[in-house]
């Protein structure tokens, strides 16, 4: 699991590094007021950026276990760890609903 966590952190760092550049290039490409030559140049520059800089390749994962399924985005914890920590009283505001 550590390998997956490190891999996703590298992708996050790469995304945050190129986020502003990608947004600028995308707005240039989608703007119909600009000339086609400039838009095509922006498209080639966007294609030359690393693939992992795209938001689509980013995935939420649990920060404790590295689990990629059923992750609560507000806490960045999987449902299993959320249950365990709330049962142990480590998270405030959670109560057993019975």
The first five atom37 places (N, CA, C, CB, O) and aatype in JSON, in Angstrom:
{
  "aatype": [20, 20, 20, 20, 20, 20, 20, 20, 20, 20, 20, 20, 20, 20, 20, 20, 20, 20, 20, 20, 20, 20, 20, 20, 20, 20, 20, 20, 20, 20, 20, 20, 20, 20, 20, 20, 20, 20, 20, 20, 20, 20, 20, 20, 20, 20, 20, 20, 20, 20, 20, 20, 20, 20, 20, 20, 20, 20, 20, 20, 20, 20, 20, 20, 20, 20, 20, 20, 20, 20, 20, 20, 20, 20, 20, 20, 20, 20, 20, 20, 20, 20, 20, 20, 20, 20, 20, 20, 20, 20, 20, 20, 20, 20, 20, 20, 20, 20],
  "atom_mask": [
    [1, 1, 1, 1, 1],
    [1, 1, 1, 1, 1],
    [1, 1, 1, 1, 1],
    [1, 1, 1, 1, 1],
    [1, 1, 1, 1, 1],
    [1, 1, 1, 1, 1],
    [1, 1, 1, 1, 1],
    [1, 1, 1, 1, 1],
    [1, 1, 1, 1, 1],
    [1, 1, 1, 1, 1],
    [1, 1, 1, 1, 1],
    [1, 1, 1, 1, 1],
    [1, 1, 1, 1, 1],
    [1, 1, 1, 1, 1],
    [1, 1, 1, 1, 1],
    [1, 1, 1, 1, 1],
    [1, 1, 1, 1, 1],
    [1, 1, 1, 1, 1],
    [1, 1, 1, 1, 1],
    [1, 1, 1, 1, 1],
    [1, 1, 1, 1, 1],
    [1, 1, 1, 1, 1],
    [1, 1, 1, 1, 1],
    [1, 1, 1, 1, 1],
    [1, 1, 1, 1, 1],
    [1, 1, 1, 1, 1],
    [1, 1, 1, 1, 1],
    [1, 1, 1, 1, 1],
    [1, 1, 1, 1, 1],
    [1, 1, 1, 1, 1],
    [1, 1, 1, 1, 1],
    [1, 1, 1, 1, 1],
    [1, 1, 1, 1, 1],
    [1, 1, 1, 1, 1],
    [1, 1, 1, 1, 1],
    [1, 1, 1, 1, 1],
    [1, 1, 1, 1, 1],
    [1, 1, 1, 1, 1],
    [1, 1, 1, 1, 1],
    [1, 1, 1, 1, 1],
    [1, 1, 1, 1, 1],
    [1, 1, 1, 1, 1],
    [1, 1, 1, 1, 1],
    [1, 1, 1, 1, 1],
    [1, 1, 1, 1, 1],
    [1, 1, 1, 1, 1],
    [1, 1, 1, 1, 1],
    [1, 1, 1, 1, 1],
    [1, 1, 1, 1, 1],
    [1, 1, 1, 1, 1],
    [1, 1, 1, 1, 1],
    [1, 1, 1, 1, 1],
    [1, 1, 1, 1, 1],
    [1, 1, 1, 1, 1],
    [1, 1, 1, 1, 1],
    [1, 1, 1, 1, 1],
    [1, 1, 1, 1, 1],
    [1, 1, 1, 1, 1],
    [1, 1, 1, 1, 1],
    [1, 1, 1, 1, 1],
    [1, 1, 1, 1, 1],
    [1, 1, 1, 1, 1],
    [1, 1, 1, 1, 1],
    [1, 1, 1, 1, 1],
    [1, 1, 1, 1, 1],
    [1, 1, 1, 1, 1],
    [1, 1, 1, 1, 1],
    [1, 1, 1, 1, 1],
    [1, 1, 1, 1, 1],
    [1, 1, 1, 1, 1],
    [1, 1, 1, 1, 1],
    [1, 1, 1, 1, 1],
    [1, 1, 1, 1, 1],
    [1, 1, 1, 1, 1],
    [1, 1, 1, 1, 1],
    [1, 1, 1, 1, 1],
    [1, 1, 1, 1, 1],
    [1, 1, 1, 1, 1],
    [1, 1, 1, 1, 1],
    [1, 1, 1, 1, 1],
    [1, 1, 1, 1, 1],
    [1, 1, 1, 1, 1],
    [1, 1, 1, 1, 1],
    [1, 1, 1, 1, 1],
    [1, 1, 1, 1, 1],
    [1, 1, 1, 1, 1],
    [1, 1, 1, 1, 1],
    [1, 1, 1, 1, 1],
    [1, 1, 1, 1, 1],
    [1, 1, 1, 1, 1],
    [1, 1, 1, 1, 1],
    [1, 1, 1, 1, 1],
    [1, 1, 1, 1, 1],
    [1, 1, 1, 1, 1],
    [1, 1, 1, 1, 1],
    [1, 1, 1, 1, 1],
    [1, 1, 1, 1, 1],
    [1, 1, 1, 1, 1]
  ],
  "atom_positions": [
    [[0.8, -1.2, 0.0], [0.0, 0.0, 0.0], [0.85, 1.27, 0.0], [-0.92, -0.01, 1.19], [0.46, 2.29, -0.57]],
    [[2.03, 1.21, 0.64], [2.87, 2.4, 0.68], [3.26, 2.84, -0.72], [4.13, 2.14, 1.51], [3.37, 4.04, -1.01]],
    [[3.47, 1.87, -1.6], [3.86, 2.19, -2.96], [2.76, 2.98, -3.67], [4.17, 0.91, -3.74], [3.04, 3.94, -4.39]],
    [[1.51, 2.57, -3.46], [0.39, 3.27, -4.07], [0.26, 4.69, -3.53], [-0.91, 2.51, -3.84], [-0.02, 5.63, -4.28]],
    [[0.47, 4.84, -2.23], [0.37, 6.17, -1.63], [1.45, 7.1, -2.18], [0.5, 6.08, -0.09], [1.17, 8.25, -2.51]],
    [[2.67, 6.61, -2.29], [3.76, 7.42, -2.83], [3.5, 7.78, -4.29], [5.1, 6.68, -2.7], [3.79, 8.89, -4.73]],
    [[2.98, 6.83, -5.03], [2.69, 7.06, -6.45], [1.64, 8.15, -6.62], [2.21, 5.75, -7.12], [1.78, 9.03, -7.47]],
    [[0.58, 8.1, -5.8], [-0.48, 9.1, -5.9], [0.01, 10.46, -5.42], [-1.69, 8.66, -5.1], [-0.43, 11.49, -5.94]],
    [[0.9, 10.49, -4.43], [1.44, 11.78, -3.98], [2.28, 12.43, -5.06], [2.27, 11.6, -2.7], [2.27, 13.65, -5.22]],
    [[3.02, 11.62, -5.81], [3.8, 12.16, -6.93], [2.88, 12.76, -7.98], [4.68, 11.06, -7.56], [3.17, 13.82, -8.54]],
    [[1.76, 12.07, -8.25], [0.8, 12.59, -9.21], [0.18, 13.89, -8.72], [-0.29, 11.56, -9.49], [-0.03, 14.82, -9.5]],
    [[-0.11, 13.98, -7.42], [-0.68, 15.19, -6.85], [0.29, 16.36, -6.97], [-1.04, 14.97, -5.38], [-0.1, 17.47, -7.34]],
    [[1.57, 16.1, -6.67], [2.57, 17.16, -6.77], [2.72, 17.64, -8.21], [3.91, 16.66, -6.24], [2.83, 18.84, -8.46]],
    [[2.72, 16.7, -9.14], [2.86, 17.04, -10.55], [1.64, 17.84, -11.02], [3.02, 15.77, -11.41], [1.78, 18.8, -11.78]],
    [[0.45, 17.45, -10.56], [-0.76, 18.17, -10.93], [-0.72, 19.6, -10.41], [-1.99, 17.46, -10.39], [-1.03, 20.54, -11.14]],
    [[-0.33, 19.77, -9.15], [-0.31, 21.12, -8.58], [0.75, 22.0, -9.23], [-0.07, 21.04, -7.07], [0.61, 23.22, -9.28]],
    [[1.81, 21.38, -9.73], [2.88, 22.14, -10.39], [2.4, 22.71, -11.73], [4.11, 21.24, -10.61], [2.72, 23.85, -12.06]],
    [[1.64, 21.93, -12.49], [1.22, 22.34, -13.83], [-0.23, 22.81, -13.9], [1.42, 21.2, -14.78], [-0.74, 23.04, -15.0]],
    [[-0.91, 22.95, -12.78], [-2.33, 23.28, -12.79], [-2.61, 24.62, -13.49], [-2.86, 23.31, -11.37], [-3.5, 24.7, -14.33]],
    [[-1.87, 25.64, -13.13], [-2.1, 26.97, -13.7], [-1.82, 26.97, -15.21], [-1.21, 28.01, -13.0], [-2.57, 27.58, -15.98]],
    [[-0.75, 26.31, -15.63], [-0.4, 26.26, -17.05], [-1.5, 25.57, -17.85], [0.94, 25.52, -17.25], [-1.87, 26.04, -18.92]],
    [[-2.02, 24.47, -17.32], [-3.09, 23.74, -18.02], [-4.34, 24.59, -18.16], [-3.42, 22.44, -17.27], [-4.98, 24.59, -19.21]],
    [[-4.7, 25.32, -17.1], [-5.9, 26.15, -17.16], [-5.77, 27.26, -18.19], [-6.19, 26.75, -15.78], [-6.72, 27.55, -18.92]],
    [[-4.6, 27.89, -18.25], [-4.37, 28.96, -19.22], [-4.46, 28.41, -20.65], [-2.98, 29.63, -18.99], [-5.12, 29.01, -21.5]],
    [[-3.81, 27.28, -20.89], [-3.83, 26.7, -22.23], [-5.25, 26.27, -22.62], [-2.88, 25.49, -22.31], [-5.65, 26.43, -23.77]],
    [[-6.0, 25.73, -21.68], [-7.37, 25.3, -21.98], [-8.27, 26.48, -22.3], [-7.95, 24.52, -20.82], [-9.13, 26.38, -23.18]],
    [[-8.1, 27.6, -21.6], [-8.92, 28.77, -21.91], [-8.57, 29.33, -23.28], [-8.75, 29.85, -20.84], [-9.45, 29.81, -23.99]],
    [[-7.3, 29.28, -23.66], [-6.89, 29.74, -24.99], [-7.5, 28.84, -26.05], [-5.36, 29.76, -25.11], [-8.0, 29.33, -27.07]],
    [[-7.47, 27.54, -25.83], [-8.01, 26.59, -26.81], [-9.51, 26.76, -26.97], [-7.68, 25.15, -26.39], [-10.02, 26.69, -28.1]],
    [[-10.23, 26.98, -25.89], [-11.7, 27.07, -25.95], [-12.22, 28.43, -26.37], [-12.27, 26.73, -24.62], [-13.41, 28.58, -26.63]],
    [[-11.35, 29.44, -26.44], [-11.78, 30.78, -26.82], [-11.91, 30.87, -28.34], [-10.79, 31.85, -26.29], [-10.94, 30.67, -29.07]],
    [[-13.11, 31.17, -28.8], [-13.33, 31.26, -30.26], [-12.94, 32.63, -30.81], [-14.8, 30.97, -30.59], [-12.87, 32.8, -32.02]],
    [[-12.68, 33.6, -29.94], [-12.32, 34.93, -30.38], [-10.86, 35.01, -30.84], [-12.56, 35.93, -29.26], [-10.49, 35.92, -31.58]],
    [[-10.03, 34.07, -30.4], [-8.61, 34.08, -30.76], [-8.4, 33.42, -32.12], [-7.77, 33.37, -29.69], [-9.2, 32.59, -32.55]],
    [[-7.31, 33.78, -32.8], [-7.04, 33.16, -34.11], [-6.71, 31.67, -33.98], [-5.88, 33.89, -34.81], [-6.2, 31.21, -32.96]],
    [[-7.01, 30.93, -35.05], [-6.83, 29.48, -35.03], [-5.37, 29.08, -34.86], [-7.36, 28.87, -36.3], [-5.08, 28.06, -34.23]],
    [[-4.45, 29.85, -35.4], [-3.03, 29.52, -35.3], [-2.57, 29.51, -33.83], [-2.19, 30.52, -36.11], [-1.84, 28.62, -33.41]],
    [[-3.01, 30.51, -33.07], [-2.67, 30.57, -31.65], [-3.31, 29.42, -30.88], [-3.11, 31.92, -31.06], [-2.69, 28.84, -29.99]],
    [[-4.55, 29.09, -31.22], [-5.25, 28.0, -30.55], [-4.58, 26.66, -30.84], [-6.71, 27.97, -30.98], [-4.49, 25.8, -29.96]],
    [[-4.12, 26.47, -32.07], [-3.43, 25.22, -32.42], [-2.09, 25.11, -31.7], [-3.21, 25.13, -33.94], [-1.7, 24.02, -31.27]],
    [[-1.4, 26.23, -31.56], [-0.13, 26.23, -30.84], [-0.35, 25.87, -29.36], [0.56, 27.6, -30.97], [0.43, 25.13, -28.77]],
    [[-1.41, 26.42, -28.78], [-1.74, 26.1, -27.38], [-2.1, 24.62, -27.24], [-2.91, 26.99, -26.89], [-1.77, 24.0, -26.23]],
    [[-2.76, 24.06, -28.24], [-3.13, 22.64, -28.21], [-1.88, 21.76, -28.24], [-4.06, 22.29, -29.38], [-1.81, 20.76, -27.52]],
    [[-0.9, 22.1, -29.06], [0.33, 21.3, -29.11], [1.11, 21.41, -27.8], [1.21, 21.74, -30.29], [1.7, 20.44, -27.34]],
    [[1.12, 22.6, -27.2], [1.79, 22.77, -25.9], [1.09, 21.96, -24.82], [1.82, 24.26, -25.5], [1.75, 21.37, -23.96]],
    [[-0.24, 21.92, -24.86], [-1.0, 21.13, -23.89], [-0.71, 19.65, -24.07], [-2.51, 21.4, -24.02], [-0.61, 18.91, -23.08]],
    [[-0.58, 19.2, -25.29], [-0.3, 17.8, -25.56], [1.1, 17.4, -25.11], [-0.47, 17.5, -27.03], [1.35, 16.22, -24.84]],
    [[2.02, 18.34, -25.03], [3.39, 18.04, -24.63], [3.58, 17.99, -23.12], [4.32, 19.06, -25.23], [4.63, 17.55, -22.64]],
    [[2.58, 18.43, -22.36], [2.67, 18.34, -20.9], [2.57, 16.89, -20.47], [1.56, 19.2, -20.21], [1.98, 16.08, -21.19]],
    [[3.12, 16.53, -19.3], [3.01, 15.15, -18.82], [1.55, 14.75, -18.63], [3.78, 14.99, -17.49], [0.71, 15.57, -18.29]],
    [[1.27, 13.48, -18.85], [-0.11, 12.99, -18.76], [-0.65, 13.04, -17.34], [-0.2, 11.57, -19.29], [-1.85, 13.23, -17.14]],
    [[0.21, 12.87, -16.36], [-0.25, 12.86, -14.97], [-0.62, 14.24, -14.44], [0.81, 12.25, -14.1], [-1.04, 14.36, -13.29]],
    [[-0.47, 15.27, -15.25], [-0.85, 16.61, -14.8], [-2.34, 16.84, -14.96], [-0.07, 17.66, -15.57], [-2.85, 17.87, -14.51]],
    [[-3.05, 15.92, -15.58], [-4.48, 16.06, -15.77], [-5.22, 15.69, -14.49], [-4.95, 15.18, -16.95], [-4.81, 14.79, -13.76]],
    [[-6.33, 16.38, -14.22], [-7.13, 16.12, -13.03], [-7.83, 14.78, -13.13], [-8.15, 17.23, -12.81], [-8.17, 14.18, -12.11]],
    [[-8.06, 14.31, -14.34], [-8.76, 13.04, -14.55], [-7.94, 11.88, -14.01], [-9.06, 12.84, -16.03], [-8.51, 10.87, -13.58]],
    [[-6.63, 11.99, -14.03], [-5.77, 10.91, -13.57], [-5.55, 10.93, -12.06], [-4.44, 10.99, -14.27], [-4.86, 10.07, -11.52]],
    [[-6.14, 11.91, -11.38], [-6.04, 12.01, -9.93], [-7.14, 11.18, -9.29], [-6.12, 13.48, -9.47], [-8.28, 11.2, -9.76]],
    [[-6.83, 10.47, -8.24], [-7.81, 9.63, -7.55], [-7.7, 9.87, -6.05], [-7.59, 8.13, -7.88], [-6.6, 10.0, -5.51]],
    [[-8.85, 9.92, -5.4], [-8.84, 10.04, -3.94], [-8.42, 8.73, -3.32], [-10.23, 10.47, -3.42], [-8.77, 7.66, -3.82]],
    [[-7.68, 8.8, -2.24], [-7.28, 7.6, -1.52], [-7.2, 7.91, -0.03], [-5.94, 7.07, -2.04], [-7.03, 9.06, 0.36]],
    [[-7.33, 6.88, 0.78], [-7.27, 7.03, 2.23], [-5.84, 7.38, 2.63], [-7.75, 5.72, 2.95], [-4.89, 6.74, 2.17]],
    [[-5.67, 8.39, 3.48], [-4.32, 8.82, 3.85], [-3.67, 7.87, 4.84], [-4.36, 10.21, 4.44], [-2.46, 7.91, 5.02]],
    [[-4.46, 7.01, 5.48], [-3.89, 6.06, 6.43], [-3.57, 4.71, 5.81], [-4.83, 5.86, 7.59], [-2.51, 4.13, 6.07]],
    [[-4.48, 4.21, 4.98], [-4.31, 2.86, 4.44], [-3.99, 2.81, 2.97], [-5.54, 2.07, 4.69], [-3.46, 1.8, 2.49]],
    [[-4.31, 3.86, 2.23], [-4.08, 3.85, 0.79], [-5.22, 3.24, 0.01], [-2.83, 3.11, 0.49], [-5.11, 3.05, -1.2]],
    [[-6.31, 2.94, 0.68], [-7.48, 2.34, 0.02], [-8.11, 3.36, -0.92], [-8.52, 1.85, 1.07], [-8.26, 4.53, -0.57]],
    [[-8.47, 2.91, -2.12], [-8.99, 3.82, -3.13], [-10.49, 3.82, -3.26], [-8.4, 3.48, -4.43], [-11.05, 4.63, -4.0]],
    [[-11.16, 2.92, -2.55], [-12.61, 2.85, -2.68], [-13.29, 3.4, -1.43], [-13.05, 1.4, -2.92], [-12.79, 3.29, -0.31]],
    [[-14.46, 3.99, -1.66], [-15.31, 4.58, -0.62], [-14.51, 5.48, 0.32], [-16.0, 3.47, 0.18], [-14.45, 5.25, 1.53]],
    [[-13.91, 6.51, -0.27], [-13.14, 7.48, 0.5], [-14.0, 8.72, 0.7], [-11.8, 7.84, -0.22], [-14.52, 9.28, -0.27]],
    [[-14.16, 9.15, 1.94], [-14.9, 10.37, 2.24], [-13.97, 11.55, 2.03], [-15.45, 10.35, 3.7], [-12.94, 11.69, 2.7]],
    [[-14.34, 12.4, 1.08], [-13.43, 13.46, 0.65], [-13.19, 14.5, 1.73], [-13.97, 14.12, -0.58], [-12.1, 15.09, 1.78]],
    [[-14.16, 14.75, 2.59], [-13.98, 15.74, 3.65], [-12.93, 15.34, 4.66], [-15.28, 15.98, 4.35], [-12.26, 16.19, 5.24]],
    [[-12.79, 14.05, 4.87], [-11.85, 13.54, 5.87], [-10.64, 12.86, 5.24], [-12.55, 12.57, 6.77], [-9.63, 12.66, 5.92]],
    [[-10.73, 12.52, 3.95], [-9.68, 11.77, 3.24], [-9.4, 10.44, 3.91], [-8.39, 12.6, 3.16], [-8.26, 9.97, 3.97]],
    [[-10.48, 9.83, 4.42], [-10.39, 8.52, 5.07], [-11.37, 7.57, 4.41], [-10.68, 8.63, 6.59], [-12.43, 7.98, 3.94]],
    [[-11.0, 6.3, 4.36], [-11.93, 5.3, 3.85], [-13.0, 5.04, 4.89], [-11.2, 3.99, 3.46], [-12.85, 5.39, 6.06]],
    [[-14.08, 4.41, 4.47], [-15.19, 4.16, 5.38], [-14.77, 3.26, 6.53], [-16.36, 3.54, 4.64], [-15.28, 3.38, 7.65]],
    [[-13.83, 2.35, 6.26], [-13.38, 1.43, 7.32], [-12.61, 2.18, 8.4], [-12.52, 0.32, 6.72], [-12.83, 1.96, 9.59]],
    [[-11.71, 3.04, 7.99], [-10.92, 3.8, 8.97], [-11.8, 4.83, 9.68], [-9.74, 4.5, 8.27], [-11.59, 5.12, 10.86]],
    [[-12.79, 5.38, 8.96], [-13.71, 6.33, 9.58], [-14.5, 5.66, 10.68], [-14.66, 6.93, 8.53], [-14.69, 6.24, 11.75]],
    [[-14.97, 4.43, 10.44], [-15.68, 3.68, 11.47], [-14.79, 3.38, 12.66], [-16.24, 2.39, 10.89], [-15.18, 3.57, 13.81]],
    [[-13.57, 2.92, 12.37], [-12.65, 2.53, 13.44], [-12.27, 3.72, 14.32], [-11.39, 1.9, 12.84], [-12.3, 3.62, 15.55]],
    [[-11.92, 4.84, 13.69], [-11.52, 6.01, 14.45], [-12.67, 6.61, 15.23], [-10.92, 7.05, 13.54], [-12.49, 7.08, 16.35]],
    [[-13.86, 6.6, 14.65], [-15.0, 7.16, 15.38], [-15.41, 6.24, 16.53], [-16.19, 7.37, 14.43], [-15.85, 6.72, 17.58]],
    [[-15.28, 4.93, 16.35], [-15.59, 3.98, 17.42], [-14.63, 4.14, 18.59], [-15.52, 2.53, 16.89], [-15.02, 4.02, 19.75]],
    [[-13.36, 4.44, 18.28], [-12.35, 4.62, 19.32], [-12.4, 6.01, 19.95], [-10.97, 4.37, 18.75], [-11.69, 6.28, 20.92]],
    [[-13.24, 6.9, 19.4], [-13.38, 8.23, 19.95], [-12.32, 9.21, 19.48], [-13.35, 8.15, 21.44], [-12.11, 10.25, 20.1]],
    [[-11.65, 8.89, 18.39], [-10.6, 9.77, 17.87], [-11.16, 10.92, 17.04], [-9.61, 8.96, 17.05], [-10.5, 11.95, 16.88]],
    [[-12.37, 10.75, 16.51], [-13.01, 11.79, 15.71], [-14.16, 12.41, 16.5], [-13.53, 11.22, 14.36], [-14.98, 11.7, 17.08]],
    [[-14.21, 13.71, 16.53], [-15.27, 14.36, 17.28], [-16.51, 14.5, 16.4], [-14.82, 15.73, 17.8], [-16.41, 14.61, 15.18]],
    [[-17.68, 14.5, 17.04], [-18.92, 14.7, 16.32], [-19.55, 13.44, 15.77], [-18.69, 15.62, 15.22], [-20.58, 13.53, 15.1]],
    [[-18.99, 12.28, 16.02], [-19.56, 11.02, 15.54], [-20.15, 10.26, 16.73], [-18.48, 10.15, 14.81], [-19.56, 10.18, 17.81]],
    [[-21.34, 9.71, 16.49], [-21.99, 8.92, 17.52], [-22.53, 7.65, 16.89], [-23.13, 9.72, 18.22], [-22.83, 7.6, 15.7]],
    [[-22.65, 6.64, 17.7], [-23.25, 5.4, 17.25], [-24.75, 5.61, 17.1], [-22.95, 4.23, 18.23], [-25.4, 6.14, 18.0]],
    [[-25.31, 5.22, 15.97], [-26.73, 5.51, 15.7], [-27.58, 4.27, 15.95], [-26.92, 6.02, 14.25], [-28.03, 3.61, 15.01]],
    [[-27.79, 3.96, 17.2], [-28.67, 2.83, 17.53], [-29.57, 3.2, 18.69], [-27.85, 1.56, 17.88], [-30.38, 2.39, 19.12]]
  ]
}
